[in-house]
């Protein structure tokens, strides 16, 4: 086990370069304030250093709200409350103090979108977990397809893709007129529930005709898992403890 000082005190931390990238992007991003103690505990539990992009986010910010909160990239938030965005530790049900027996299982959930989409960092054996992609690759649970898909990038490249405007094409057909206004009023623990659901033929044909309401993200994720089991009998596994 590496001690916390060894994880923090590195010669080439990722955060300074990432901060430059965040300040230079045309994509709307809000950097949330960090809770230093939560950050240290999380970094120690994950056993990753500040040299990695993930480590830099965990150690230096409370999370990133991208595109008016459409995408929530988890960090170590301060002032957590019932409506604030949860942190990486909460989302992944990490223990409150270092536990050498804890593991992230199939993978580490690093972000949610308001649709109930889940971005996760693959664990050491994705195939055993029933997930596509390679170890250390970002995969996405698509609520409109009720399944996981590999994105062909690690965490650092995935974040750079987001900051270069990649979400616009990625969510083509899944955004409607006025989506930003609807999303911007959600709190950090809410998502959108659609009827008919995103995976239905009706929603695929014309998303703008669906009805949408704000519900707890936990409810959105639970409905996705239930739908997976009912539609094709496949369990998508852990989607985050929102």
C-alpha positions in Angstrom: 0.0 0.0 0.0 1.3 3.5 -0.9 0.8 6.2 1.8 -1.1 9.3 1.1 2.0 11.6 0.9 3.5 9.4 -1.7 0.3 9.7 -3.8 0.1 13.5 -3.4 3.7 14.6 -3.6 4.6 13.7 -7.2 6.9 15.6 -9.5 4.4 16.0 -12.4 0.9 16.3 -11.0 -1.9 16.3 -13.6 -4.0 19.2 -12.2 -2.0 22.2 -13.5 -2.3 21.0 -17.1 -5.9 20.0 -16.5 -6.7 23.4 -15.0 -5.3 25.0 -18.1 -7.4 22.8 -20.3 -10.5 23.6 -18.3 -9.9 27.4 -18.5 -9.3 27.2 -22.3 -12.3 25.1 -23.3 -15.4 26.5 -25.1 -17.5 23.8 -23.4 -19.4 25.2 -20.3 -17.8 23.6 -17.3 -18.3 24.5 -13.6 -15.5 23.4 -11.2 -17.0 22.6 -7.8 -15.1 23.3 -4.6 -13.2 20.4 -3.0 -13.3 18.9 0.5 -9.6 18.2 1.2 -10.2 15.5 3.7 -12.6 13.5 1.5 -10.1 14.0 -1.3 -7.2 12.5 0.7 -9.3 9.5 1.9 -10.6 8.8 -1.6 -7.1 9.0 -3.2 -5.7 6.7 -0.5 -8.6 4.2 -1.0 -8.2 4.2 -4.8 -4.4 4.0 -4.6 -3.9 6.3 -7.5 -1.6 9.3 -7.5 -2.0 13.0 -8.3 0.0 12.2 -11.5 -3.1 10.7 -13.1 -6.1 12.8 -14.4 -8.5 10.9 -12.2 -6.2 11.5 -9.2 -6.0 15.1 -10.1 -9.8 15.5 -10.2 -10.3 13.6 -7.0 -7.7 15.6 -5.1 -8.3 19.1 -6.4 -12.0 19.6 -7.2 -15.5 18.6 -6.0 -16.5 17.5 -9.5 -17.2 19.0 -12.9 -20.6 20.1 -14.1 -20.4 20.0 -17.9 -23.0 21.6 -20.3 -25.1 23.2 -17.6 -25.0 20.0 -15.5 -25.9 17.6 -18.4 -22.8 15.6 -17.4 -21.6 15.2 -13.8 -18.0 14.1 -13.5 -17.4 13.1 -9.8 -14.7 14.4 -7.5 -14.6 15.2 -3.8 -17.2 17.9 -3.1 -17.4 20.1 0.0 -20.6 21.0 1.7 -22.4 17.8 0.5 -26.1 17.9 1.2 -29.3 16.2 0.1 -29.3 18.3 -3.2 -25.6 18.7 -3.9 -23.8 16.6 -6.4 -22.4 13.4 -4.7 -18.7 12.6 -4.7 -16.8 9.8 -6.3 -16.6 8.0 -2.9 -20.4 8.1 -2.4 -21.2 7.1 -6.0 -18.9 4.1 -5.7 -19.9 3.1 -2.1 -16.3 3.5 -0.9 -15.7 2.9 2.8 -15.3 6.1 5.0 -11.8 5.0 6.1 -9.1 3.1 4.2 -10.1 -0.6 3.7 -7.5 -2.8 1.9 -10.3 -5.3 1.2 -12.4 -2.9 -0.8 -12.4 -3.1 -4.6 -14.4 -1.3 -7.3 -15.5 -4.6 -8.8 -16.5 -4.4 -12.5 -15.3 -0.8 -12.7 -15.3 2.7 -11.1 -18.2 4.9 -12.0 -16.7 8.3 -12.9 -19.7 10.2 -14.3 -23.5 10.3 -14.8 -25.5 12.2 -17.3 -29.0 13.4 -16.7 -30.5 10.7 -18.9 -29.2 8.0 -16.6 -26.2 7.3 -18.7 -23.2 6.0 -16.8 -19.5 6.4 -17.6 -17.3 3.9 -15.9 -13.6 3.0 -15.8 -13.2 -0.7 -16.5 -11.7 -2.9 -13.9 -9.1 -5.6 -14.4 -11.4 -8.2 -16.1 -14.2 -6.6 -18.1 -15.2 -9.8 -19.9 -15.7 -11.6 -16.6 -17.9 -8.7 -15.6 -19.9 -8.8 -18.8 -18.6 -5.5 -20.1 -16.9 -4.5 -23.4 -13.6 -2.9 -23.8 -10.2 -3.4 -22.2 -9.0 -2.9 -18.6 -8.7 0.8 -17.8 -11.0 1.8 -20.7 -14.0 4.1 -20.3 -17.3 2.4 -21.1 -20.8 3.9 -21.3 -24.1 2.5 -20.2 -26.5 3.9 -22.7 -30.1 4.2 -21.3 -31.5 4.4 -24.9 -29.9 1.1 -25.8 -30.0 -0.6 -22.4 -26.4 -1.8 -22.6 -22.7 -1.0 -22.2 -20.5 0.2 -25.0 -16.7 0.7 -25.1 -15.5 4.2 -26.0 -12.0 3.3 -27.0 -10.2 5.7 -24.6 -8.8 5.8 -21.2 -9.8 8.4 -18.6 -7.4 11.2 -19.6 -8.3 10.9 -23.3 -12.0 10.7 -22.5 -11.9 13.9 -20.5 -9.9 15.7 -23.3 -12.6 14.6 -25.8 -15.3 16.0 -23.6 -13.5 19.4 -23.2 -13.0 19.5 -27.0 -16.7 19.4 -27.6 -17.2 15.6 -28.1 -20.5 15.5 -26.2 -22.4 17.4 -29.0 -22.0 14.5 -31.5 -22.2 11.8 -28.8 -25.6 12.9 -27.7 -26.9 13.7 -31.2 -30.6 12.7 -31.3 -30.8 12.7 -27.5 -31.1 16.4 -27.0 -34.3 18.5 -27.7 -35.1 22.1 -28.1 -34.8 23.7 -24.6 -32.9 20.9 -23.0 -30.4 23.3 -21.4 -33.1 25.1 -19.6 -34.6 21.9 -18.2 -31.2 20.5 -17.2 -29.9 23.7 -15.5 -32.6 23.7 -12.8 -32.0 20.1 -11.7 -30.1 19.6 -8.4 -27.0 17.5 -8.2 -28.9 14.3 -7.3 -31.6 14.4 -9.9 -32.0 13.0 -13.4 -34.7 13.0 -16.0 -37.4 10.3 -16.3 -38.9 9.9 -19.8 -42.2 8.6 -20.9 -42.2 6.7 -23.2 -38.7 5.6 -22.1 -35.7 6.5 -24.1 -35.3 2.9 -25.4 -38.8 2.7 -26.8 -39.7 3.0 -30.5 -41.7 6.1 -29.8 -38.9 8.0 -28.1 -36.4 6.9 -30.8 -38.8 8.2 -33.5 -39.4 11.7 -31.9 -37.8 12.5 -28.6 -39.4 15.9 -28.4 -42.8 14.3 -27.9 -41.8 12.5 -24.7 -42.8 13.8 -21.3 -40.0 14.4 -18.9 -39.9 14.9 -15.2 -37.2 15.4 -12.6 -36.7 12.5 -10.3 -33.9 11.3 -8.0 -31.0 9.8 -10.0 -31.3 6.7 -8.0 -34.7 6.2 -9.4 -33.5 6.7 -13.0 -30.8 4.1 -12.6 -33.1 1.7 -10.9 -35.6 2.0 -13.8 -32.8 1.3 -16.3 -31.7 -1.8 -14.5 -35.2 -3.1 -14.2 -35.8 -2.4 -17.9 -32.6 -4.3 -18.8 -33.8 -7.3 -16.9 -37.3 -7.2 -18.3 -36.3 -6.6 -22.0 -33.5 -9.0 -22.5 -32.8 -10.6 -19.1 -29.3 -9.0 -18.9 -28.2 -7.4 -15.6 -26.1 -4.3 -16.4 -24.5 -4.5 -12.9 -23.5 -1.6 -10.7 -24.5 1.8 -12.1 -23.6 3.9 -9.1 -25.0 4.4 -5.6 -26.7 7.7 -6.5 
